[in-house]
Amino acid sequence: MSIDAFHPEAFTGGAIPVRLDADDLPVLMAFERRANDDAWSEALLEAALRDDGYAVWGIRSAEDSTLWAVAILAYLPFDAELQSICVLPDARRQGLAWKMLGWVMRCARAQGAERLLLELRESNLAARRLYERAGFRIDGQRRGYYRRDDGRGEDALLMSRDLV
């Protein structure tokens, strides 16, 4: 399915994204610790959940409401920025990131965004393939932006995609 032809019906088994709020902070923190090597702090997550300029979306398990995937979207004048998209390790390779990306693109478009911006580690080849498949292009890079475990810097790739 083309990412532009994305519809909510693409979610099977009742796993439709829901907008998370401040009451979801404990579950979101547990998800971040399990799913993200570079987890957001509790203060940053709480700020995103409370700020009207952000939308935090989650896909939950139908059985026990465990978060399987999360996306954090910031709304800017004329643009939106995908600040994070992450899937639990044991739920990866099932199309959840693709579906979540389609969902946030649809949400950004509905809010009037003309482009969707993002950045990622240069070494994150799986994410880069996902974004390129969805029509994102590399606009530039930030040299040494991310810190690696060995203390050296890693470049960030800046990508965008038109939504109009």
Steps between C-alpha positions, in 0.01 A plus 500: 500500500628846411568713806290774334203266470519416870167451678424414863350173371861388445514422872384147569392338823383825656854638524407858402720785621364695793615840620677464831460750784664578834326202665698273267841626621588190712417262214685723253810508721498119528468478120792743448728299727422176312491632146747783470876485557498879522181536707340838559504626858182500705499881500519518119226240456274673751553834324409345163187341648383832647595737216229569240775546241579127523310180439618176656345197333511141618395165362387271782459126525132403488556243777672693777540861374881466480645766273648341187595819316521872573543809284560856619402775260568873548289752310683803362380784278452340155689181597492212745800321646506131577709508815481130575353181365579177678372141518560246777782263399275191510235676283739611225494377139117485504430826318416709807754773422367527143142525624591749772690713248194503273286599797718794607527621139120500483477685834761758396317561173170541690667768717603693188867395488653530154810291581604238749854535635712251692854413591664167568836349579700434187552140620125430530468328163161337572342838576666660201359231268153549654510876443641474148229246413245756623643770272725690740819652365823600671524877537826519693687375802626614837856384554568329833148579628442173688733357765592135463584268789871541423468878544549581134246692297263359241342704223125569489329484162230762444211377286170643383199418289238725345148433623309719254 
